[in-house]
């Protein structure tokens, strides 16, 4: 199976970013269904990581070395330079960054509602990003 853009196959780096992102997404999707002792923090983190990696895949496909940052709004501003159909949605990306990064530290814990919100945002952005690629089996 290969991913391809409208005119060219993805490069290997792009595919690797996507594989890592999809692993994070699968973790979040499984954990969100757990009824006994779900890890809301880990759901938020996995959701953030999935979108960060998908955004870096877009940059890699554009020939850009993704910067070392966890700030999704900053990545979005870069993506907008290469993908004219990209909608920045910085408020939601800021929210997902906060849920994924700030809740990793002691003293802060994600609630069920926050985990559900992170998963909803992750699913939304995942769909949007993957729509920029075409799946060819």
C-alpha positions, -999 to 999 in steps of 0.1 A, spaced: 0 0 0 12 35 -8 1 70 -1 2 94 -30 -5 130 -36 -23 141 -67 9 140 -88 35 120 -69 40 91 -45 49 100 -10 85 100 0 97 75 26 100 100 54 63 110 48 52 74 50 71 69 83 56 100 99 21 87 89 28 52 103 39 67 136 8 90 137 -16 62 129 -1 42 158 -8 71 181 -43 74 168 -50 36 173 -38 39 209 -62 69 215 -91 51 198 -86 20 219 -82 38 252 -112 61 247 -134 29 248 -119 15 280 -145 15 308 -122 4 337 -95 28 347 -91 46 313 -60 69 311 -74 102 301 -40 118 301 -27 92 277 -56 97 254 -49 135 252 -12 128 247 -18 103 219 -42 125 202 -18 154 202 10 132 190 -11 118 161 -18 152 148 17 166 153 31 137 133 5 140 105 13 177 102 50 169 101 42 143 73 26 171 53 57 192 57 80 163 48 59 157 17 64 193 7 102 188 11 104 207 44 123 193 73 97 195 101 108 218 130 113 204 165 82 217 181 50 204 197 31 236 189 4 226 165 -6 262 156 31 269 146 31 238 124 -2 249 109 12 282 99 41 264 81 17 240 64 -4 270 51 27 280 31 26 248 11 -10 236 10 -35 263 -1 -65 242 10 -52 241 46 -74 258 72 -53 270 101 -80 266 128 -55 278 154 -79 280 184 -87 243 181 -50 234 175 -40 255 205 -66 236 225 -52 202 214 -17 214 221 -27 223 257 -45 190 262 -15 170 248 14 189 263 4 207 294 -13 176 309 18 155 308 32 170 339 26 161 376 -3 179 393 -25 181 362 -48 154 351 -72 152 322 -109 147 327 -131 124 308 -146 154 290 -111 167 281 -101 133 267 -133 131 246 -126 166 233 -90 157 224 -102 126 206 -129 146 187 -103 172 176 -78 145 167 -104 127 145 -114 159 128 -78 170 120 -68 135 111 -96 133 85 -87 168 72 -50 160 69 -54 126 53 -78 141 28 -48 159 14 -33 125 5 -48 98 -17 -47 62 -5 -38 37 -32 -40 0 -24 
